[in-house]
Amino acid sequence: MANPWLAVDERTPPKSRARLLRTAWEGFVESDGPPSDPLSVRAPIAASWGRCQDAGVAHQGDAVAPVVADEDETAARWSSHPLQAVRPLIEECLSPIMDGSHLVVVADARGMLLWVDGPVTVRRAAEAMNFAPGTLWSEAGAGTNAVGTALAADHGVQVFAAEHFHEQVQTWTCSACPVHDPDSGALLGVIDLTSRMSTVHPHALSVAVATARAVEMQLRSSMQEDDARLVERYGDRVSTGRGARALVSPHGRIITANAAWRRDALRVERTDEDGRFAVAGASATDVESLHHGGAFVVGPSAGPAPRRRGAPAGPGPLRLDLLSPTGPSAVAAGVEVPLRPRQAEILALLAASPDGLNVERLGAGLYGDGAKPGTVRVEVSRLRKLLGPWLTSEPYRLTAACSCDLRTVHDLLATGAVREAAERYGEGLLPQSEAPGVVRVREDLLAWVRESVLQSDGVDALWAWVDGSGGEGDLIAWSRFLGRLSPLDRRRPLAVARVRRLRQRLAAPA
């Protein structure tokens, strides 16, 4: 067959092909070596068998794929997954092949099934081998199969009959194709068509590939629409700045740039430290977060502007800590600035609104309805005496020379750095404040961090959350953390004790 990724076509007799593959598979698992007849096994399948063998994946037994998420967690992951938004398009593209015998499947980037749809009888038969939402169908989890092998090879693939590494799956045929994020290029997941071996459609793989490409085009179109809105709103930050400047996405993709920017630079690299950006050839980089971490203005630092003899020097950096357990603080050009509670609230509201606030919106955030503009202006005037160079006149806005832990956590969450965000969350935003706007920002941030932690993979983000004051009493997070720990993890006794105590507290009468 000319296409090594395709298992069967209209010219392939399925039964004879299945018998040949079964013989090759038996020889492989019995000899622990490469297929004795390489011509009978396609190169992508032989490579997958080798990976499964090296990983010690079982080829027999009742349990094919492990369950890695319960129903609630799976539903939460699917509801927030980028492919959920294009589900109608997936259904529209696959409807011509939905003849009552195929399942439509979407899995995430690690191979966990998020959504399985199709005839009830076929779904029930698939569930007998754990082919259901919440199960892991990566190669390491279930052996050679279209979902896991498409992810491992980063290519559309069809897996037929005994090409499946696990014997229990060999009465099925599946065709899957990866879908990539148009912004970062990272794998988002796979779209899969699965059916019984005897009812496989000869064009299943081509339909799966075409659907994945249509989804990527839709995601790219949505991204370009978002880009246009960002350019319209923030383009002046690029065109009016000194030196080479660009508006970039959270993953470093250049959205637009001024004339001084290198035309061949289509992306800047994100650094590990503070989630900042690195511009090639620049020892220092200016970074301004916009749109709650949804975009950034970056460029090589031009250094201080030339000044006339006798003129005052420009402002140095301003550092705001609004999430610190020791209370809010401000350090301006290396000098600590004392803050009153109301001033900290103003800074919190401005840090949460990179585009700035007029006097009415700032007043509503501080005092609620009926705020007097004169009172707000007096408060801001007092603050500007302390932070004049870093605080613009109305609309009030913190300048790019200001860094703030609240914005850092926003940016980390926006780029998926959940563990780092949980570590920097502290005790939340100004826990003692009752200002309406601060309460709203505080509750939104708490919900964002917590939901991101609960939906994250592994244990690192969960540990960062439950180990801090924000998640100290979070029974759901502690239970999920305990469920993901290995039996020998030294934190397990602590997690057991904490879950038991929180459950007892919940069950105690009021």
WOVEN-V912255 format. One record per residue. N is the residue number from 0. SS is DSSP state (@ for helix, = for strand, . for the rest). PSI is psi in degrees with one decimal (999 if undefined). Layout:
N_SS_PSI + N_SS_PSI
This chain:
0_._133.5 + 1_._-38.0 + 2_._110.6 + 3_._-12.2 + 4_._-9.6 + 5_._130.1 + 6_._-46.5 + 7_._145.5 + 8_._-168.9 + 9_._-22.0 + 10_._-5.3 + 11_._121.2 + 12_._111.1 + 13_@_-42.9 + 14_@_-45.6 + 15_@_-36.9 + 16_@_-40.7 + 17_@_-40.6 + 18_@_-42.1 + 19_@_-41.8 + 20_@_-37.7 + 21_@_-41.5 + 22_@_-43.0 + 23_@_-40.6 + 24_@_-44.1 + 25_@_-41.6 + 26_@_-36.6 + 27_@_-51.0 + 28_@_-24.8 + 29_@_-30.4 + 30_@_-12.7 + 31_._34.5 + 32_._-175.0 + 33_._157.6 + 34_._135.7 + 35_._-26.6 + 36_._86.0 + 37_@_-27.6 + 38_@_-21.1 + 39_@_-12.3 + 40_._123.8 + 41_._150.6 + 42_@_-44.7 + 43_@_-33.5 + 44_@_-43.3 + 45_@_-40.9 + 46_@_-40.3 + 47_@_-42.7 + 48_@_-41.2 + 49_@_-40.7 + 50_@_-41.4 + 51_@_-42.7 + 52_@_-43.6 + 53_@_-32.3 + 54_._-3.2 + 55_._29.6 + 56_._135.4 + 57_._142.3 + 58_._-0.2 + 59_._167.4 + 60_._166.0 + 61_._-39.7 + 62_._109.5 + 63_._-54.0 + 64_._137.3 + 65_._149.4 + 66_=_120.8 + 67_._-4.4 + 68_._140.4 + 69_._-179.8 + 70_@_-42.7 + 71_@_-44.3 + 72_@_-40.6 + 73_@_-43.4 + 74_@_-40.0 + 75_@_-41.7 + 76_@_-41.2 + 77_@_-39.0 + 78_@_-27.7 + 79_@_1.6 + 80_._141.8 + 81_@_-31.1 + 82_@_-16.8 + 83_@_-33.9 + 84_@_-22.6 + 85_@_18.9 + 86_@_-42.2 + 87_@_-37.3 + 88_@_-41.0 + 89_@_-46.2 + 90_@_-39.5 + 91_@_-42.0 + 92_@_-33.3 + 93_@_-6.3 + 94_@_-35.1 + 95_@_-24.5 + 96_@_-7.2 + 97_._89.4 + 98_._20.3 + 99_._3.4 + 100_._-6.7 + 101_=_148.0 + 102_=_140.7 + 103_=_129.0 + 104_=_139.7 + 105_=_129.6 + 106_=_155.9 + 107_=_-173.8 + 108_._-14.2 + 109_._-2.7 + 110_._8.5 + 111_=_128.5 + 112_=_127.5 + 113_=_-34.7 + 114_=_128.0 + 115_=_124.5 + 116_=_149.5 + 117_=_-173.0 + 118_._140.8 + 119_@_-42.3 + 120_@_-37.9 + 121_@_-39.2 + 122_@_-43.3 + 123_@_-39.4 + 124_@_-38.9 + 125_@_-35.0 + 126_@_-23.2 + 127_._-22.7 + 128_._23.3 + 129_._30.1 + 130_._83.6 + 131_._160.8 + 132_._139.3 + 133_._-4.3 + 134_=_154.5 + 135_=_113.7 + 136_._33.7 + 137_._168.2 + 138_@_-38.7 + 139_@_-26.6 + 140_@_-36.0 + 141_@_8.1 + 142_._-169.2 + 143_._121.6 + 144_._163.3 + 145_@_-40.5 + 146_@_-55.2 + 147_@_-38.6 + 148_@_-34.4 + 149_@_-38.5 + 150_@_-44.5 + 151_@_-39.4 + 152_@_-11.6 + 153_._51.4 + 154_._147.5 + 155_._139.1 + 156_=_149.9 + 157_=_135.3 + 158_=_123.7 + 159_=_130.8 + 160_@_-124.7 + 161_@_4.9 + 162_@_-24.4 + 163_._137.0 + 164_._-35.5 + 165_._131.1 + 166_@_-36.1 + 167_@_-19.7 + 168_@_-0.3 + 169_._0.6 + 170_._7.8 + 171_=_161.9 + 172_=_134.5 + 173_=_147.9 + 174_=_125.9 + 175_=_153.3 + 176_=_136.2 + 177_=_155.2 + 178_=_134.0 + 179_=_150.0 + 180_._122.5 + 181_._-20.0 + 182_._-56.6 + 183_._-19.8 + 184_._-2.3 + 185_._156.2 + 186_=_129.9 + 187_=_-33.1 + 188_=_-160.4 + 189_=_152.8 + 190_=_131.1 + 191_=_144.1 + 192_=_124.9 + 193_=_138.6 + 194_=_170.1 + 195_=_150.2 + 196_@_-36.3 + 197_@_-14.4 + 198_@_14.3 + 199_._137.2 + 200_._135.8 + 201_._-20.0 + 202_._19.9 + 203_@_-44.3 + 204_@_-45.3 + 205_@_-34.8 + 206_@_-41.5 + 207_@_-42.6 + 208_@_-45.3 + 209_@_-38.4 + 210_@_-44.6 + 211_@_-39.9 + 212_@_-38.4 + 213_@_-38.7 + 214_@_-44.1 + 215_@_-39.2 + 216_@_-40.3 + 217_@_-42.8 + 218_@_-39.8 + 219_@_-40.2 + 220_@_-43.1 + 221_@_-39.7 + 222_@_-42.3 + 223_@_-35.1 + 224_@_-42.0 + 225_@_-40.7 + 226_@_-44.2 + 227_@_-40.0 + 228_@_-38.6 + 229_@_-41.4 + 230_@_-41.7 + 231_@_-35.9 + 232_@_-36.1 + 233_@_4.0 + 234_@_-31.1 + 235_@_-23.6 + 236_@_-26.3 + 237_@_-46.5 + 238_@_-26.5 + 239_._-7.3 + 240_._163.0 + 241_._141.5 + 242_._-170.6 + 243_._125.6 + 244_._148.8 + 245_=_148.3 + 246_=_122.4 + 247_=_157.1 + 248_._169.4 + 249_._-20.7 + 250_._4.7 + 251_._7.1 + 252_=_132.9 + 253_=_120.2 + 254_=_-47.3 + 255_=_158.2 + 256_=_159.9 + 257_._178.5 + 258_._-24.5 + 259_._-11.6 + 260_._143.5 + 261_._126.2 + 262_._-23.9 + 263_._-3.4 + 264_._100.3 + 265_._-9.1 + 266_=_147.3 + 267_._154.8 + 268_=_140.5 + 269_=_130.8 + 270_._160.5 + 271_._-33.0 + 272_@_116.5 + 273_@_12.0 + 274_@_27.5 + 275_._-176.5 + 276_=_151.2 + 277_=_124.6 + 278_._126.6 + 279_._132.6 + 280_._0.3 + 281_._127.3 + 282_._-23.0 + 283_._150.2 + 284_=_132.2 + 285_=_134.2 + 286_=_128.7 + 287_=_120.9 + 288_=_134.4 + 289_=_159.1 + 290_@_42.5 + 291_@_43.1 + 292_@_7.3 + 293_._-9.6 + 294_=_160.8 + 295_=_146.8 + 296_=_122.8 + 297_=_158.1 + 298_=_156.9 + 299_=_132.8 + 300_._126.1 + 301_._-3.9 + 302_._-179.0 + 303_._142.8 + 304_._145.5 + 305_._140.4 + 306_._156.2 + 307_._154.2 + 308_._129.3 + 309_._-10.0 + 310_._148.4 + 311_._149.0 + 312_._153.7 + 313_._165.9 + 314_._146.9 + 315_._-165.1 + 316_._154.1 + 317_=_128.6 + 318_=_123.0 + 319_=_130.5 + 320_=_106.9 + 321_._-5.5 + 322_._4.2 + 323_._139.2 + 324_._-22.1 + 325_._1.4 + 326_._166.7 + 327_._147.7 + 328_=_157.5 + 329_=_134.1 + 330_=_113.6 + 331_=_117.5 + 332_._40.0 + 333_._-0.1 + 334_=_128.2 + 335_=_134.9 + 336_=_120.5 + 337_._138.1 + 338_._132.4 + 339_._159.3 + 340_@_-43.0 + 341_@_-36.2 + 342_@_-38.1 + 343_@_-37.2 + 344_@_-41.3 + 345_@_-45.7 + 346_@_-36.7 + 347_@_-43.6 + 348_@_-37.9 + 349_@_-37.1 + 350_@_-32.4 + 351_._-4.8 + 352_._78.6 + 353_._-25.8 + 354_._-7.7 + 355_._166.8 + 356_=_139.1 + 357_._176.0 + 358_@_-33.5 + 359_@_-46.7 + 360_@_-38.5 + 361_@_-42.2 + 362_@_-40.5 + 363_@_-36.3 + 364_@_-29.7 + 365_@_-43.9 + 366_@_-10.7 + 367_._-164.6 + 368_._145.2 + 369_._12.4 + 370_._142.1 + 371_._121.4 + 372_@_-36.1 + 373_@_-40.5 + 374_@_-41.4 + 375_@_-45.2 + 376_@_-36.2 + 377_@_-45.0 + 378_@_-43.8 + 379_@_-36.7 + 380_@_-42.0 + 381_@_-38.8 + 382_@_-36.9 + 383_@_-25.4 + 384_@_-26.7 + 385_@_-36.5 + 386_@_31.4 + 387_@_-54.1 + 388_@_-20.3 + 389_@_-2.8 + 390_=_115.0 + 391_._161.7 + 392_._171.8 + 393_._131.8 + 394_._135.7 + 395_=_131.3 + 396_._140.6 + 397_=_134.9 + 398_._170.8 + 399_._-19.3 + 400_._-0.9 + 401_=_130.7 + 402_=_143.7 + 403_=_137.6 + 404_@_-30.1 + 405_@_-45.9 + 406_@_-36.5 + 407_@_-44.4 + 408_@_-41.7 + 409_@_-47.6 + 410_@_-40.3 + 411_@_-42.6 + 412_@_-40.6 + 413_@_-26.4 + 414_._7.5 + 415_._10.1 + 416_._71.4 + 417_@_-43.9 + 418_@_-47.1 + 419_@_-38.9 + 420_@_-42.9 + 421_@_-37.7 + 422_@_-32.4 + 423_@_-3.3 + 424_._-33.3 + 425_._-133.4 + 426_._12.5 + 427_._176.8 + 428_._114.0 + 429_._69.4 + 430_._-26.3 + 431_._-9.8 + 432_._139.6 + 433_._10.3 + 434_._130.6 + 435_@_-43.5 + 436_@_-38.8 + 437_@_-41.1 + 438_@_-42.6 + 439_@_-46.6 + 440_@_-40.7 + 441_@_-45.8 + 442_@_-38.8 + 443_@_-42.3 + 444_@_-43.1 + 445_@_-47.0 + 446_@_-40.1 + 447_@_-48.2 + 448_@_-47.6 + 449_@_-47.0 + 450_@_-37.0 + 451_@_-40.9 + 452_@_-45.9 + 453_@_-27.5 + 454_@_-3.4 + 455_._159.5 + 456_._155.9 + 457_._-165.4 + 458_._-13.0 + 459_@_-47.1 + 460_@_-40.3 + 461_@_-42.0 + 462_@_-42.8 + 463_@_-33.2 + 464_@_-52.4 + 465_@_-22.7 + 466_._-10.5 + 467_._172.9 + 468_._-27.2 + 469_._-39.5 + 470_._12.3 + 471_._-38.1 + 472_._21.6 + 473_._97.8 + 474_@_-41.5 + 475_@_-44.3 + 476_@_-42.8 + 477_@_-40.6 + 478_@_-42.1 + 479_@_-38.7 + 480_@_-45.4 + 481_@_-40.3 + 482_@_-21.9 + 483_@_-4.5 + 484_._144.4 + 485_._156.5 + 486_._-27.2 + 487_._2.3 + 488_._131.5 + 489_._-15.6 + 490_._-5.8 + 491_@_-45.8 + 492_@_-39.0 + 493_@_-45.0 + 494_@_-40.3 + 495_@_-46.6 + 496_@_-41.0 + 497_@_-41.7 + 498_@_-43.0 + 499_@_-44.1 + 500_@_-41.5 + 501_@_-35.9 + 502_@_-39.7 + 503_@_-39.6 + 504_@_-38.6 + 505_@_-34.8 + 506_@_-16.1 + 507_._141.9 + 508_._146.6 + 509_._999
